[in-house]
Amino acid sequence: MIAGRGVGVPSSVVTVVARMVVAAIFLLPLAIGAASDTRSSDAVRLSVTFQAAERRTVESERERLGLSRQQQPEEAGPSEQQPERFGPSRQRRPELAATSRQRAGKRWLAVRQLPGTQQPFAIGQPGQPGQPGQPVVVEQRPATKQQAAVKKKPKPVPAKKITKRLDRFLAGRPGPVTAMVKDLTDGRLYRYHRGERMITASTAKVQILMALLLKTPWSKLSKATRRDADLMIRYSDNHAADRLWLRIGGAPGFTKAGRKYGLRHTQGVPGNCVDLYCWGITRTSAEDQVRLMKGLVSSKSPLKAKDRAQVLKLMGKVIDGQDWGISAARCKGDKVALKNGWLKHVSNERWAIISAGLLREEGHDYAVAVLTENNGDTGQGIATVEGVAERIMKSFRSCKQL
């Protein structure tokens, strides 16, 4: 025993303590490493568990899609592999992100393409929460012709070229001329002397009938009224037109109906008229006549479809001898609906000759209106109208004319 003040400490005890300290110094790193190895081992086991679950999911999907071992897609390359789940970046697995979107109540559809196949599969369904690991086959449908067709803006018609062509044709011919053609399908149009206003003559009879049908549908018209409509359009009977003029309320009813069809320059003439028929000397524009024709084919027309069809039917069956005019520009296979007008002015004994209507081919409706004044006779006026229609339409389409 060592001598000294206080309590003495045996040397054996000191030796044991010293040895324990030394052992602790050497054994501490080993204990820390063992704990780390235990955590690493747990992570490895957890990673293996996830990988095994993924393999089972992929295998079940391959079996559901009917993929044999030889048809199985190749494993993803390094750039396509999932990020490390326990790496420093701490990126979330796509399945977990999908689950979060489900919980958020959002509708989603994730589509992927299986390598080596032409059939995509999706996680989830449109409007339904997805189920991670439950791929759903998405049907691939071929695009329709309308979807596949690229909408191209139509090439404008060569207005300057048409105007020069008409100026040469009309040189030396008497009286003013105005005309307009519009492709009601693609919107292309051409106007000649847009500012001119001329009388309608018997072309006003189409507006009279369209005004009547706004008041009373064809199906509810009396037999006598239907007879008048037939005589007025197909035979251009003036007395029948007078009777229907009164039924629509005369000039005010005529003008009111015109406004509903979008006419801007056409107003009925009230009272007693010098040239016998007030509806015949109504002044109009080629543009208004085109708008009226549009009202016979547009789904936005105030006139119902059955009534539009009835007017077109009558205009398509005008009697022989009255089917001239814009029909000169028809092509093989066209359907023509028209109404012509001719009126001799009492004041100067010169003729107003007008033709307005539709040239209808598959996929296109052309509204055409040609108005002329001061013609020496009807033959001269008809030749002018037909020549103008032909020279305009040849720039809208190329076809074999009849």
SULTAUR-V861866 format. One record per residue. N is the residue number from 1. RES is the residue in three letters. PHI is phi in degrees with one decimal (none if undefined). OMEGA is omega in radians with two decimals (none if undefined). D_LAST is the distance of its C-alpha to the last C-alpha in Angstrom with 1 decimal. Layout:
BEGIN
N|RES|PHI|OMEGA|D_LAST ; N|RES|PHI|OMEGA|D_LAST
END
This chain:
BEGIN
1|MET|none|-3.13|141.0 ; 2|ILE|-84.3|-3.13|140.3 ; 3|ALA|-86.8|3.08|142.8 ; 4|GLY|171.8|3.12|141.7 ; 5|ARG|-72.5|3.08|141.2 ; 6|GLY|74.9|-3.05|139.6 ; 7|VAL|-84.8|3.12|138.3 ; 8|GLY|-83.4|-3.13|138.2 ; 9|VAL|-111.0|-3.13|135.1 ; 10|PRO|-63.2|-3.13|135.7 ; 11|SER|-66.8|3.13|134.4 ; 12|SER|-64.8|3.12|132.7 ; 13|VAL|-65.1|3.13|130.4 ; 14|VAL|-61.8|-3.11|129.4 ; 15|THR|-63.7|-3.12|128.5 ; 16|VAL|-63.8|3.13|126.3 ; 17|VAL|-60.8|-3.13|124.4 ; 18|ALA|-62.0|3.14|123.8 ; 19|ARG|-64.2|3.14|122.5 ; 20|MET|-64.9|3.11|120.0 ; 21|VAL|-62.6|-3.13|118.7 ; 22|VAL|-61.9|-3.14|118.1 ; 23|ALA|-62.6|3.13|116.4 ; 24|ALA|-62.3|-3.13|114.1 ; 25|ILE|-60.7|-3.09|113.1 ; 26|PHE|-78.8|-3.03|112.1 ; 27|LEU|-86.4|-3.11|110.5 ; 28|LEU|-57.3|3.11|108.3 ; 29|PRO|-59.0|-3.13|105.5 ; 30|LEU|-64.5|3.13|105.3 ; 31|ALA|-64.6|3.12|104.9 ; 32|ILE|-62.2|3.14|102.1 ; 33|GLY|-63.1|3.13|100.3 ; 34|ALA|-62.0|3.11|100.7 ; 35|ALA|-62.2|3.11|99.1 ; 36|SER|-62.0|3.13|96.2 ; 37|ASP|-60.2|3.14|95.8 ; 38|THR|-63.2|3.12|95.8 ; 39|ARG|-65.3|3.12|92.9 ; 40|SER|-61.5|3.13|91.0 ; 41|SER|-62.4|3.10|91.5 ; 42|ASP|-63.2|3.14|90.2 ; 43|ALA|-64.0|3.13|87.0 ; 44|VAL|-62.9|3.14|86.4 ; 45|ARG|-62.1|3.12|86.8 ; 46|LEU|-63.9|3.11|84.4 ; 47|SER|-62.9|3.13|81.8 ; 48|VAL|-61.7|3.13|82.2 ; 49|THR|-62.4|3.10|81.6 ; 50|PHE|-61.1|-3.11|78.3 ; 51|GLN|-62.8|3.12|77.2 ; 52|ALA|-62.7|3.11|78.0 ; 53|ALA|-63.3|3.11|76.1 ; 54|GLU|-62.4|3.14|73.0 ; 55|ARG|-61.6|3.12|73.3 ; 56|ARG|-61.8|3.13|73.5 ; 57|THR|-63.7|-3.13|70.4 ; 58|VAL|-65.0|-3.14|68.3 ; 59|GLU|-61.7|3.13|69.6 ; 60|SER|-65.1|3.11|68.6 ; 61|GLU|-66.7|3.12|65.1 ; 62|ARG|-62.0|3.11|64.6 ; 63|GLU|-63.4|3.14|65.8 ; 64|ARG|-65.1|3.12|63.4 ; 65|LEU|-81.9|3.10|60.4 ; 66|GLY|77.5|-3.14|61.5 ; 67|LEU|-87.6|3.06|62.4 ; 68|SER|-80.2|3.10|64.9 ; 69|ARG|-61.4|-3.13|67.6 ; 70|GLN|-73.0|-3.09|65.5 ; 71|GLN|-91.6|-3.06|62.5 ; 72|GLN|-61.9|3.14|64.4 ; 73|PRO|-65.7|3.10|63.2 ; 74|GLU|-66.5|3.11|65.5 ; 75|GLU|-64.4|-3.13|67.9 ; 76|ALA|-63.7|3.10|66.8 ; 77|GLY|-75.0|-3.09|67.9 ; 78|PRO|-57.2|-3.08|70.3 ; 79|SER|-73.8|-3.09|67.6 ; 80|GLU|-101.5|-3.09|66.4 ; 81|GLN|-69.9|3.11|69.8 ; 82|GLN|-69.1|3.10|71.0 ; 83|PRO|-67.0|3.11|73.4 ; 84|GLU|-57.7|-3.06|77.1 ; 85|ARG|-75.8|-3.09|78.0 ; 86|PHE|-121.2|3.13|81.5 ; 87|GLY|-77.3|-3.08|80.9 ; 88|PRO|-66.1|-3.08|81.7 ; 89|SER|-73.3|3.12|78.1 ; 90|ARG|55.4|3.13|78.4 ; 91|GLN|-72.6|-3.11|74.6 ; 92|ARG|-80.9|3.08|73.5 ; 93|ARG|-67.9|3.13|72.1 ; 94|PRO|-56.8|-3.13|68.4 ; 95|GLU|-62.4|3.14|69.5 ; 96|LEU|-67.5|3.10|71.9 ; 97|ALA|-62.9|3.12|69.3 ; 98|ALA|-62.9|3.13|66.9 ; 99|THR|-61.3|3.11|69.7 ; 100|SER|-64.0|3.12|70.3 ; 101|ARG|-66.5|3.07|66.7 ; 102|GLN|-59.7|-3.09|67.0 ; 103|ARG|-61.9|3.11|70.1 ; 104|ALA|-76.4|3.08|68.3 ; 105|GLY|78.9|-3.11|65.8 ; 106|LYS|-90.7|3.06|62.8 ; 107|ARG|-87.2|-3.07|59.7 ; 108|TRP|-151.6|3.11|58.9 ; 109|LEU|-147.3|3.13|57.2 ; 110|ALA|-101.6|-3.08|58.3 ; 111|VAL|-109.2|3.10|56.1 ; 112|ARG|-128.8|3.08|57.4 ; 113|GLN|-106.2|3.09|56.1 ; 114|LEU|-68.1|3.10|58.7 ; 115|PRO|-57.7|3.09|59.2 ; 116|GLY|81.5|3.12|57.9 ; 117|THR|-128.7|3.08|55.6 ; 118|GLN|-107.4|-3.09|52.1 ; 119|GLN|-108.5|3.10|53.2 ; 120|PRO|-77.9|2.98|54.3 ; 121|PHE|-132.7|-3.03|57.0 ; 122|ALA|-128.1|2.98|58.0 ; 123|ILE|-90.6|-3.11|61.2 ; 124|GLY|95.3|3.12|60.7 ; 125|GLN|-130.5|3.13|57.7 ; 126|PRO|-57.8|3.09|55.3 ; 127|GLY|80.0|3.14|57.2 ; 128|GLN|-129.0|3.08|60.4 ; 129|PRO|-63.2|3.13|63.5 ; 130|GLY|-80.9|3.08|63.6 ; 131|GLN|-117.0|-3.13|66.4 ; 132|PRO|-53.7|3.13|67.7 ; 133|GLY|82.6|3.12|67.9 ; 134|GLN|-121.7|-3.12|65.4 ; 135|PRO|-61.1|3.13|62.0 ; 136|VAL|-124.9|-3.10|59.0 ; 137|VAL|-71.7|3.11|55.9 ; 138|VAL|-103.1|-3.11|52.7 ; 139|GLU|-71.3|3.07|49.5 ; 140|GLN|-101.4|-3.14|46.9 ; 141|ARG|-110.3|3.11|43.3 ; 142|PRO|-65.9|3.14|40.3 ; 143|ALA|-65.9|3.08|38.1 ; 144|THR|-73.3|3.13|34.9 ; 145|LYS|-62.3|3.13|31.5 ; 146|GLN|-66.2|3.13|31.6 ; 147|GLN|-72.6|-3.10|35.1 ; 148|ALA|-73.9|-3.11|34.3 ; 149|ALA|-69.6|3.12|31.3 ; 150|VAL|-87.3|-3.14|32.4 ; 151|LYS|-73.5|-3.14|31.2 ; 152|LYS|-111.6|3.09|30.0 ; 153|LYS|-69.4|-3.08|29.4 ; 154|PRO|-63.8|3.12|25.8 ; 155|LYS|-72.1|-3.12|25.6 ; 156|PRO|-59.8|3.07|25.3 ; 157|VAL|-71.7|-3.11|22.4 ; 158|PRO|-76.2|-3.01|23.7 ; 159|ALA|-59.0|-3.11|24.6 ; 160|LYS|-63.2|3.14|26.5 ; 161|LYS|-65.6|3.13|23.8 ; 162|ILE|-65.6|-3.13|21.2 ; 163|THR|-61.4|3.11|23.9 ; 164|LYS|-63.0|3.13|24.7 ; 165|ARG|-63.3|3.14|21.1 ; 166|LEU|-70.4|3.13|21.0 ; 167|ASP|-60.0|3.12|24.5 ; 168|ARG|-66.4|-3.12|23.7 ; 169|PHE|-66.4|-3.05|20.7 ; 170|LEU|-86.2|3.13|22.9 ; 171|ALA|-61.0|-3.14|26.0 ; 172|GLY|90.7|3.09|27.3 ; 173|ARG|-87.1|-3.06|25.2 ; 174|PRO|-77.5|2.95|27.5 ; 175|GLY|78.2|3.13|28.1 ; 176|PRO|-78.3|3.12|27.6 ; 177|VAL|-139.0|2.99|24.4 ; 178|THR|-134.1|-3.08|24.3 ; 179|ALA|-154.8|3.05|21.6 ; 180|MET|-154.2|3.03|21.4 ; 181|VAL|-130.6|3.07|19.1 ; 182|LYS|-136.4|3.00|20.8 ; 183|ASP|-80.1|-3.05|20.0 ; 184|LEU|-72.1|3.13|22.3 ; 185|THR|-88.0|-3.08|22.7 ; 186|ASP|-113.3|3.03|24.2 ; 187|GLY|88.4|3.12|25.1 ; 188|ARG|-64.2|-3.14|23.3 ; 189|LEU|-151.0|3.06|22.9 ; 190|TYR|-143.1|3.10|22.6 ; 191|ARG|-124.2|3.08|24.4 ; 192|TYR|-125.8|-3.09|24.5 ; 193|HIS|51.6|-3.02|27.7 ; 194|ARG|-57.8|-3.04|28.7 ; 195|GLY|-79.3|-3.10|31.8 ; 196|GLU|-71.9|3.05|30.3 ; 197|ARG|-125.3|-3.09|30.9 ; 198|MET|-133.9|-3.09|29.2 ; 199|ILE|-77.1|-3.09|29.3 ; 200|THR|-83.2|-2.94|27.1 ; 201|ALA|52.2|-3.03|27.0 ; 202|SER|-75.0|3.07|25.5 ; 203|THR|-65.8|3.10|23.8 ; 204|ALA|-64.1|-3.10|27.4 ; 205|LYS|-65.2|3.07|27.1 ; 206|VAL|-65.9|3.13|25.5 ; 207|GLN|-66.8|3.09|28.6 ; 208|ILE|-60.6|-3.14|30.9 ; 209|LEU|-65.9|3.13|29.7 ; 210|MET|-66.4|3.06|29.9 ; 211|ALA|-69.6|3.13|33.4 ; 212|LEU|-62.7|-3.08|34.4 ; 213|LEU|-72.7|3.00|33.4 ; 214|LEU|-69.0|-3.14|35.5 ; 215|LYS|-84.9|-3.08|38.5 ; 216|THR|-140.0|3.12|37.8 ; 217|PRO|-59.7|-3.11|35.5 ; 218|TRP|-56.0|-3.09|33.2 ; 219|SER|-64.2|-3.11|35.5 ; 220|LYS|-106.1|3.10|38.4 ; 221|LEU|-74.6|3.09|36.9 ; 222|SER|-70.5|3.14|38.3 ; 223|LYS|-61.2|-3.13|36.5 ; 224|ALA|-66.5|3.14|36.6 ; 225|THR|-68.9|3.07|35.2 ; 226|ARG|-62.3|3.10|32.3 ; 227|ARG|-63.3|3.09|31.7 ; 228|ASP|-62.0|3.13|31.7 ; 229|ALA|-62.4|3.11|29.2 ; 230|ASP|-63.9|3.14|26.8 ; 231|LEU|-63.9|-3.08|27.4 ; 232|MET|-66.3|-3.07|27.1 ; 233|ILE|-86.5|-3.03|23.7 ; 234|ARG|-76.9|-3.09|21.8 ; 235|TYR|-111.6|-3.11|23.5 ; 236|SER|56.9|-3.12|24.6 ; 237|ASP|-74.0|-3.08|28.2 ; 238|ASN|-73.8|-3.13|30.6 ; 239|HIS|-66.9|3.08|33.8 ; 240|ALA|-64.5|3.11|32.5 ; 241|ALA|-64.7|3.11|31.7 ; 242|ASP|-61.1|-3.12|35.3 ; 243|ARG|-65.2|3.14|36.8 ; 244|LEU|-73.8|3.06|35.1 ; 245|TRP|-59.4|3.11|35.9 ; 246|LEU|-68.8|-3.12|39.5 ; 247|ARG|-65.8|-3.13|39.2 ; 248|ILE|-88.0|3.12|38.1 ; 249|GLY|96.4|3.10|41.0 ; 250|GLY|66.5|-3.06|39.4 ; 251|ALA|-59.0|3.13|38.8 ; 252|PRO|-60.6|3.12|40.9 ; 253|GLY|-67.0|3.10|39.1 ; 254|PHE|-62.0|-3.13|35.7 ; 255|THR|-66.7|-3.14|36.9 ; 256|LYS|-61.0|3.10|38.5 ; 257|ALA|-64.1|3.12|35.4 ; 258|GLY|-59.1|3.11|33.4 ; 259|ARG|-63.4|3.13|36.0 ; 260|LYS|-65.7|3.11|35.7 ; 261|TYR|-89.5|3.08|32.0 ; 262|GLY|88.7|3.14|32.9 ; 263|LEU|-73.5|-3.06|32.1 ; 264|ARG|-114.6|-2.99|34.4 ; 265|HIS|-117.8|-3.00|33.7 ; 266|THR|-119.2|3.13|33.0 ; 267|GLN|-132.2|3.12|36.0 ; 268|GLY|-65.8|3.14|36.4 ; 269|VAL|-100.4|-3.11|38.3 ; 270|PRO|-82.9|3.01|41.4 ; 271|GLY|83.6|3.10|43.3 ; 272|ASN|-88.1|-3.01|42.4 ; 273|CYS|-110.0|-3.11|39.6 ; 274|VAL|-61.9|-3.11|39.6 ; 275|ASP|-90.3|3.00|35.9 ; 276|LEU|75.9|-3.02|36.7 ; 277|TYR|-112.1|-3.09|34.7 ; 278|CYS|-63.2|3.13|35.9 ; 279|TRP|-61.7|-3.09|33.0 ; 280|GLY|-75.6|-3.12|30.7 ; 281|ILE|-104.9|3.04|32.6 ; 282|THR|-63.7|3.13|32.7 ; 283|ARG|-85.8|-3.07|32.1 ; 284|THR|-148.5|3.09|29.9 ; 285|SER|-125.2|3.07|28.2 ; 286|ALA|-61.5|3.14|24.7 ; 287|GLU|-63.9|3.11|26.4 ; 288|ASP|-65.7|3.12|27.8 ; 289|GLN|-65.9|3.06|24.5 ; 290|VAL|-67.6|3.09|23.2 ; 291|ARG|-61.5|3.13|26.4 ; 292|LEU|-64.1|3.11|26.0 ; 293|MET|-65.3|3.08|22.6 ; 294|LYS|-61.6|3.12|24.4 ; 295|GLY|-65.2|3.11|27.0 ; 296|LEU|-94.1|-3.10|24.5 ; 297|VAL|-129.3|-3.08|23.9 ; 298|SER|-82.4|3.08|27.1 ; 299|SER|-69.6|3.12|30.0 ; 300|LYS|-91.7|-3.14|32.3 ; 301|SER|-64.8|3.05|31.1 ; 302|PRO|-68.5|3.14|33.9 ; 303|LEU|-90.3|-3.11|31.9 ; 304|LYS|-67.3|-3.02|32.4 ; 305|ALA|-57.6|-3.12|29.7 ; 306|LYS|-64.0|3.13|29.8 ; 307|ASP|-72.9|3.06|29.5 ; 308|ARG|-61.1|-3.12|26.6 ; 309|ALA|-63.0|-3.14|24.8 ; 310|GLN|-68.1|3.10|25.7 ; 311|VAL|-63.5|3.12|24.3 ; 312|LEU|-62.6|3.12|21.0 ; 313|LYS|-62.2|3.12|21.0 ; 314|LEU|-66.3|3.14|21.6 ; 315|MET|-67.8|3.12|19.0 ; 316|GLY|-85.2|-3.09|16.4 ; 317|LYS|-128.5|3.07|17.5 ; 318|VAL|-64.5|-3.04|17.8 ; 319|ILE|-68.8|3.07|18.2 ; 320|ASP|-58.4|-3.10|15.9 ; 321|GLY|96.7|3.07|16.5 ; 322|GLN|-119.1|-3.11|16.9 ; 323|ASP|-100.4|3.09|13.4 ; 324|TRP|-83.3|3.07|12.5 ; 325|GLY|93.3|-3.04|13.3 ; 326|ILE|-64.6|3.11|12.2 ; 327|SER|-63.5|3.10|9.2 ; 328|ALA|-64.1|-3.12|7.6 ; 329|ALA|-98.6|-3.11|8.0 ; 330|ARG|-70.2|3.05|6.5 ; 331|CYS|-113.0|3.11|5.8 ; 332|LYS|-59.0|-3.13|6.1 ; 333|GLY|94.5|3.13|9.4 ; 334|ASP|-70.9|2.91|9.6 ; 335|LYS|-104.8|-3.08|12.0 ; 336|VAL|-116.8|3.02|12.2 ; 337|ALA|-128.5|-3.05|15.6 ; 338|LEU|-146.7|2.96|16.4 ; 339|LYS|-144.9|-3.14|19.1 ; 340|ASN|-103.2|3.12|19.2 ; 341|GLY|-138.6|3.08|22.4 ; 342|TRP|-148.7|-3.07|23.9 ; 343|LEU|-147.9|3.12|27.6 ; 344|LYS|-97.5|3.13|29.8 ; 345|HIS|-69.7|3.12|32.8 ; 346|VAL|-68.0|-3.03|36.1 ; 347|SER|-66.4|-3.06|37.8 ; 348|ASN|-129.2|3.13|35.8 ; 349|GLU|57.2|3.05|33.2 ; 350|ARG|-104.6|-2.99|30.4 ; 351|TRP|-103.2|2.94|27.2 ; 352|ALA|-98.8|-3.13|25.9 ; 353|ILE|-123.2|-3.04|22.1 ; 354|ILE|-134.1|3.02|20.9 ; 355|SER|-143.3|3.13|18.0 ; 356|ALA|-144.9|3.13|18.5 ; 357|GLY|169.3|-3.06|17.3 ; 358|LEU|-128.3|2.92|15.9 ; 359|LEU|-105.8|-2.99|12.8 ; 360|ARG|-118.6|3.03|14.1 ; 361|GLU|-118.9|-3.12|13.6 ; 362|GLU|-63.1|3.10|16.6 ; 363|GLY|90.9|-3.10|19.3 ; 364|HIS|-145.5|2.97|17.9 ; 365|ASP|-120.8|3.12|17.7 ; 366|TYR|-105.1|3.05|16.6 ; 367|ALA|-91.7|-3.03|18.4 ; 368|VAL|-129.9|3.07|17.2 ; 369|ALA|-142.2|3.10|19.3 ; 370|VAL|-132.9|-3.12|19.4 ; 371|LEU|-121.9|3.12|22.5 ; 372|THR|-134.4|3.11|23.6 ; 373|GLU|-136.3|3.01|26.8 ; 374|ASN|60.3|3.05|28.6 ; 375|ASN|-78.3|-3.12|25.8 ; 376|GLY|-65.3|3.09|27.4 ; 377|ASP|-154.8|-3.08|25.2 ; 378|THR|-67.0|-3.13|22.2 ; 379|GLY|-60.0|3.12|19.9 ; 380|GLN|-63.7|-3.13|20.9 ; 381|GLY|-66.0|3.13|20.6 ; 382|ILE|-64.6|3.12|17.0 ; 383|ALA|-62.0|3.12|16.0 ; 384|THR|-67.6|-3.14|18.0 ; 385|VAL|-59.4|-3.10|16.5 ; 386|GLU|-66.9|3.12|12.9 ; 387|GLY|-64.1|3.11|14.0 ; 388|VAL|-65.9|-3.12|16.1 ; 389|ALA|-60.1|-3.14|13.6 ; 390|GLU|-62.7|-3.06|11.2 ; 391|ARG|-72.5|3.06|14.5 ; 392|ILE|-80.2|-3.03|15.9 ; 393|MET|-65.7|-3.13|13.3 ; 394|LYS|-65.7|3.07|13.0 ; 395|SER|-92.8|3.09|16.6 ; 396|PHE|-91.4|-3.11|16.3 ; 397|ARG|-163.3|3.08|14.1 ; 398|SER|-120.1|-3.11|12.4 ; 399|CYS|-162.0|3.08|9.4 ; 400|LYS|-83.5|-3.13|6.5 ; 401|GLN|-79.3|-3.13|3.8 ; 402|LEU|-85.9|none|0.0
END
